[in-house]
Amino acid sequence: MATAKHGLFSFGNWDFNITESHILKSDGPDREAFEKILSPLPQTPEMTYDQNILKVTHTEGFGVKFSALDALKLANEERDLMKVAVSEAWKSSRDESQHIHEVFKPFDWTFSTTYSGTLINEGEKALTVHPTTEKIDYEKLKIEEKILFFASLILYEDELADNGASILSLKCRAMASGYFILLRFYLRVDNVLVRIRDTRLYCDYSKNYILRECSLRESPYHQLDIPVTDITDANKVVDHLPLVSCTVEKLSYPPLDST
């Protein structure tokens, strides 16, 4: 097993634990053990960073964690969701590909996930989740503030047999006033569609809750009238994708003692 790098940053009552390592080997005992946990999912992404993990925890024991393993547990191991969505369009346009029969298997081979983080409740005070109409204050986040901690991780990536891309990544930054996390799932199936599912978490240290916003944007490939280089860049194409859905939740915790 590759040696993982560990880092810890603490500010106030919050700890930011990051673990970072290399891609999980394509075969061997580590890959077998990882895939066994995900069984009956018949396949895992080519580039899986199984040890890339971010944990953000409060000293009271609650918090959130992000990992490839937990994200892939939400991949559908039975239904080929993309084949249903695109009918035969993509398959017929790729009949000449030697990989076509490897790609179409009876599971969601795009490794799409609705993962929005794993809740950690290890103390007496736990996070509770409920919908809210409150929005993340993006104008406040635009205010220039010194970044005390920053992390950027790839959790997994697959090139879909050279016919697109499926990438789950995250970024986290912590300031003196709070922290912000972006978990992004980017999917591109060439000549079919582009989809981005973003999960944003914002914690204002002066509040007793974390806001979690989950949004879905997507567009048929042929409707994107932008350069291909922009389509393959999640940060550029996201502004051209229509919003399909957006929900916001509060991850609340009981008032904490000030002592």
C-alpha positions in Angstrom: 0.0 0.0 0.0 1.3 3.4 -0.9 2.3 5.7 2.0 -0.3 8.4 2.5 0.4 11.9 3.5 -1.5 13.2 6.5 -2.2 16.8 7.4 -4.0 18.5 10.3 -5.1 22.1 10.6 -7.0 23.4 13.6 -8.8 26.6 14.1 -11.0 27.4 17.0 -13.2 24.3 17.6 -12.8 22.9 14.2 -10.2 20.4 12.9 -9.4 19.8 9.2 -7.9 16.4 8.6 -6.6 15.6 5.2 -5.2 12.3 3.8 -3.7 12.2 0.4 -2.1 9.4 -1.6 -1.6 7.9 -5.0 -4.1 6.2 -7.3 -5.2 2.7 -6.2 -3.4 0.1 -8.2 -5.4 -1.5 -11.0 -4.9 -5.0 -9.5 -3.6 -6.6 -6.3 -4.8 -7.1 -2.8 -5.6 -3.4 -2.1 -7.8 -3.1 -5.2 -9.5 -6.4 -4.4 -10.2 -5.3 -0.8 -11.6 -2.0 -2.0 -13.9 -3.6 -4.7 -15.1 -6.3 -2.2 -16.5 -3.5 0.0 -18.4 -2.1 -3.0 -19.7 -5.5 -4.2 -22.0 -6.0 -6.1 -20.8 -3.0 -8.1 -19.0 -4.9 -10.9 -16.4 -2.3 -11.7 -14.7 0.8 -10.1 -13.2 3.9 -11.8 -9.8 3.5 -13.5 -8.3 6.1 -11.3 -9.5 5.8 -7.8 -7.9 7.7 -5.0 -9.1 5.5 -2.1 -7.0 7.1 0.5 -7.8 10.7 -0.5 -10.0 11.8 2.4 -11.1 15.0 4.0 -12.6 15.2 7.5 -13.9 18.4 9.0 -14.8 17.8 12.6 -15.8 19.9 15.6 -14.3 19.2 19.0 -17.7 18.0 20.2 -17.4 15.1 17.7 -19.7 16.0 14.8 -18.7 17.0 11.3 -18.5 15.8 7.7 -16.2 13.5 5.7 -15.5 13.0 2.0 -14.1 9.8 0.5 -14.2 7.9 -2.8 -15.5 4.8 -1.0 -18.6 6.4 0.4 -19.3 8.2 -2.9 -19.1 5.0 -4.9 -21.5 3.2 -2.5 -24.2 5.4 -4.1 -23.3 4.4 -7.7 -26.0 2.1 -9.1 -24.8 -1.4 -9.4 -27.8 -2.8 -11.3 -29.2 -0.3 -13.7 -27.5 1.2 -16.7 -28.9 4.7 -16.1 -27.1 6.4 -18.9 -28.2 3.9 -21.5 -31.8 4.6 -20.6 -31.2 8.4 -20.7 -29.5 8.5 -24.1 -31.3 5.6 -25.8 -29.2 4.2 -28.7 -27.8 7.6 -29.9 -24.4 7.2 -28.3 -24.1 3.5 -28.8 -24.8 3.8 -32.6 -22.3 6.6 -33.0 -19.6 4.5 -31.3 -20.2 1.1 -33.0 -16.7 1.4 -34.6 -15.1 1.6 -31.2 -13.4 -1.5 -30.0 -14.3 -0.6 -26.4 -18.0 -0.2 -27.0 -18.9 -3.6 -25.6 -16.7 -3.0 -22.6 -18.5 0.3 -21.8 -22.1 -1.0 -22.0 -22.6 -3.1 -19.0 -25.6 -3.7 -16.7 -24.6 -1.0 -14.2 -24.2 2.8 -14.2 -20.8 2.8 -15.9 -20.5 6.6 -15.5 -20.1 6.1 -11.8 -22.7 8.9 -11.2 -23.3 9.6 -7.6 -25.6 11.7 -5.5 -23.0 11.8 -2.7 -23.0 14.9 -0.6 -20.6 14.0 2.1 -20.7 11.6 5.1 -22.0 12.9 8.4 -19.8 12.2 11.4 -21.6 12.0 14.8 -19.1 10.7 17.3 -20.1 12.8 20.4 -23.1 13.5 22.5 -24.1 16.4 20.2 -25.0 15.3 16.7 -25.8 17.0 13.4 -29.5 16.9 12.3 -30.5 17.5 8.7 -33.6 19.4 7.6 -34.5 21.5 4.5 -34.3 25.3 4.6 -35.1 28.3 2.4 -31.9 30.0 3.6 -29.3 30.4 0.9 -25.5 30.5 1.1 -24.3 34.1 1.1 -22.0 34.1 -1.9 -21.5 37.8 -1.7 -20.0 37.3 1.8 -17.7 34.6 0.3 -16.5 37.0 -2.3 -15.1 39.4 0.4 -11.4 39.0 0.4 -10.3 37.2 3.5 -7.1 35.4 4.3 -7.2 31.7 3.6 -5.9 29.8 6.6 -6.3 26.3 5.1 -6.8 25.0 1.6 -7.2 21.5 0.2 -7.9 20.1 -3.3 -8.5 16.4 -3.8 -9.5 14.1 -6.7 -11.6 11.2 -5.3 -12.0 9.3 -8.5 -11.7 9.7 -12.3 -12.6 7.5 -15.3 -12.3 8.3 -19.0 -15.2 6.1 -20.0 -13.2 4.0 -22.5 -12.0 7.2 -24.1 -15.5 8.4 -24.7 -15.8 11.1 -22.0 -15.0 11.7 -18.4 -16.3 11.1 -15.0 -14.6 13.0 -12.2 -15.4 13.5 -8.5 -13.3 16.2 -6.8 -13.4 18.5 -3.9 -11.9 21.8 -2.7 -12.0 23.2 0.8 -10.9 26.6 2.2 -11.0 27.8 5.8 -10.9 31.4 6.9 -11.2 33.1 10.3 -14.9 33.5 9.8 -15.8 30.0 8.5 -15.1 27.4 5.9 -16.4 26.5 2.4 -16.3 23.2 0.7 -17.2 22.4 -3.0 -17.7 18.7 -3.9 -18.1 18.4 -7.7 -19.1 15.5 -9.8 -18.4 16.2 -13.5 -19.7 13.9 -16.2 -19.1 14.2 -19.9 -20.3 11.6 -22.4 -19.0 12.8 -25.8 -21.7 13.8 -28.2 -24.4 12.9 -25.6 -24.4 15.2 -22.6 -22.6 17.1 -19.9 -23.7 17.0 -16.3 -22.4 18.7 -13.1 -23.6 17.9 -9.7 -22.3 20.3 -7.1 -22.5 20.1 -3.3 -21.5 23.2 -1.5 -21.1 23.4 2.3 -20.7 26.7 4.1 -20.1 27.1 7.8 -20.2 30.5 9.5 -18.6 30.0 12.8 -21.0 32.4 14.4 -24.0 30.1 13.6 -24.9 26.7 15.0 -25.4 25.1 11.6 -23.8 24.3 8.3 -25.6 25.1 5.0 -25.5 22.4 2.4 -26.5 23.2 -1.1 -26.9 20.5 -3.8 -27.4 21.5 -7.4 -27.7 19.6 -10.7 -26.9 21.1 -14.1 -26.9 19.4 -17.4 -27.3 19.9 -21.1 -27.3 17.7 -24.2 -23.9 17.9 -25.8 -25.2 19.3 -29.2 -26.8 22.3 -27.4 -23.5 23.6 -26.0 -22.4 26.2 -28.5 -19.0 26.7 -26.9 -15.4 25.5 -27.7 -14.7 21.9 -27.0 -11.9 23.0 -24.7 -14.5 24.7 -22.6 -16.7 21.6 -22.6 -13.9 19.6 -21.2 -13.2 22.1 -18.4 -15.7 21.7 -15.6 -15.0 25.2 -14.3 -15.8 26.8 -17.7 -18.7 24.7 -18.9 -20.7 24.9 -15.6 -21.9 28.4 -16.4 -23.4 27.1 -19.7 -25.4 24.3 -18.2 -29.1 24.9 -17.3 -30.0 24.4 -13.7 -32.2 21.3 -13.3 -32.6 21.3 -9.5 -31.2 22.9 -6.4 -31.9 22.1 -2.7 -30.5 23.5 0.5 -30.3 21.8 3.9 -29.3 22.9 7.3 -26.9 20.6 9.2 -27.7 21.8 12.6 -26.1 21.1 16.0 -27.2 22.1 19.5 -25.9 25.4 20.9 -22.5 24.8 22.3 -21.1 26.0 25.6 -18.9 29.0 25.2 -16.5 27.8 27.9 
